[in-house]
Amino acid sequence: MTSRSETTVRSVRDQIRSRARSASDVCRDALARIQALDPQLHAFNTVVAARALARAGEIDRSFDRWRDRPLVGVPVALKDNMCTRGVRTTASSRMLEHYVPPYDATVVERLEAAGAVIVGKTNCDEFSMGSSNENSAFGPVHNPWALDRIPGGTSGGSAATVAARLTPLALGSDTGGSIRQPASLCGVVGLKPTYGRVSRYGLIAFASSLDQIGPIARTVDDAALALGVLAGADPRDATSAPEPVPDYTAALTGDVRGARIGVPRALLEQGVDADVSRAIMAALDTLAARGATLVDVLLPHADYAIPVYYLVATAEASSNLARYDGVRYGFRAAPGTRPSQDAPASAGQAQHPAPGTAPSTPRSALGTMYAQTRARGFGPEVKRRIMLGTYVLSAGYYDAYYLKAQQVRTLILRDYEEAFGGANAVDAIAMPTSPTPAFKIGERVDDPLQMYLADVFTVSANLTGLPAVSVPCGFTGGGLPIGLQLTGRRFDEAGLLRLADAYQRETEWWKPAPPIVKG
């Protein structure tokens, strides 16, 4: 690949601003790289080449209007669960395989207002349920560092896209680690903002109290630049916060003197790969050498995070996915037909009688249609989580499972509040992003529990709503990336990014290209 594939968001933008390159030239290069490498990665579900080239051409023709926009001409990939007007948006599910939204998600509007050029929609675990990107209805994504390994989930397509230098920026969504874990396993930066910092309007929901959209990029500086575009209140999302949006890039001073970083050493004593443990300890030493103080912290309820997450998340999934019934939009199974005979709903339209007319099928057939639609439209992992969630919300079990999980969720939040606000307060808490490097495709598909444990260090940030970032911090002996996770105070993304950026300035783990790029 040429040196152009080594660029970052900032360098691409600055080249376009200076007229060293045109937006159209940058877009063509990105599309050429996708065409060359994606057959091996399977990172994209949809590539919108004509749309992207038309957008880039518009920027070039009206350059004075776009010159000062923060992402002018930058190619961006979107996880395929963010509604994009006129572009197929599937959530990597047969249920929405042919769905074309009639509107844009807020993050899409903000990216395009900032001058970005959207080139396509990336593959992900179906409805964002999974830890390996093997649950996509369209097949798994492959890790650019080792094609026989998973890229992490659920935003694996977005992370692989950035790691393989197909685009300098991609968006993911994070419900239990789905931005940070694939960023770690693919050797890039992934940021989950504070819950409410970025609008969820237009995001296809998994678990509404946990989902959050964020950027995946090669550098912390690029993530900060993107967050400045995405962040801010949105009247269409009642959960978005009316917090002021600071200049995140201005916070990247490189100075961490006086910063206090909490280390929950008890959590790191078992279940962590030896290479991962060594890399994390070395990363902490690097931060300490730059002037940060390492402080031991206790998170006494952290061991309950995984069971709490898989009760809360599945309960919310059961509620959110009830809308996929074959009536209003998306896939509908025709009763009595084979799957190949089923006709999906047309772009964004339901297959049902016009308002005011009687159904053409007997009422007794309705239940059959529901059952066949869900049986054929949802994959095994989505069905598993719907069943778990329905069970924990059912009469007689609600108090014992869902209500108890919410109570323990509060205790987990209090642990973090104590760490950030107690007598021995810290500014961030450090731990591995993932306890292991990327495992082989197919290695854990028959063991859901082992798959769920891949999120052991990431789910707490979602349960508590806190911001967290993963930054590359090393490689295993076999050449697989390792990520350092930093979790910060609510709405203190600026302080969190400052720490991550200072670490990245001191190291070069983010610079090497994966073999697929070098080849």
Beta strands, then each sheet from edge to edge (+ up, - down):
strand 1: 44-47
strand 2: 75-79
strand 3: 117-122
strand 4: 169-174
strand 5: 189-192
strand 6: 212-217
strand 7: 260-263
strand 8: 293-296
strand 9: 428-432
strand 10: 468-475
strand 11: 481-488
sheet 1: 1+ 3- 2- 4- 6+ 5- 10+ 11- 9+ 7+ 8+
end
